[in-house]
Amino acid sequence: MNSKSPVINKFSVAVLLFFVISVIFVGQYFLNGCLWWNCVPERDFHVSEMELPLSLFSNEVQISPLNPSSEGAGEIERGSQSIFWNNGNGSAGYDINRYPTINKAFQVYELDSNNMADSDTKKKWGRPTELTYSSSTADQFLVGCGNWAEIYHCGMLARYQEYEIFFRATIDDQKKLVF
């Protein structure tokens, strides 16, 4: 009997065990976008339940149902609504996204907050003095107004743990948002 076979068998078992564990970790990461210790918890609600209700708007407003966004940036849940008024001359958008980790939501929030800037000059949107609301529950919160593609907009961006919400609307020449 060969005295090296128990060593080879132990080595083979260790390599096989390492391979199986690696496949489990890689599978967890690719299926869920995170590893167990930094994944967000299961929630008893879905972003599809966070639709803006029609009662927030006047009868002249046309509002789409909350639909999954066509583009993704690593979200595990996402939804988007479009709002139109004044025969389509006014518009607003509402996006809600859930990310697999709080860190991913933080990174996307930072990127999106930098995009709240004039499309030509890249100057960040300012906060008008009339917009005084600030969320006490959001982990990150930003309100600003400025030009985008030569049209005046205002937007609100907020992050609540792994969720990011973005609401933006065109503003008329009198700097009024009229739904």
Secondary structure, 3 states (H helix, E strand, C coil): CCCCHHHHHHHHHHHHHHHHHHHHHHHHHHHHCCCHHHCCCCCCCCHHHCCCCHHHCCCCCEECCCECCCCCCCCCEEEEEEEEECCCCEEEEEEEEECCCHHHHHHHHHHHHHCCECCCCCCECECCCCCCCCCCCCCEEEEEEEEECCEEEEEEEEEECCEEEEEEEECCCCCCCCC
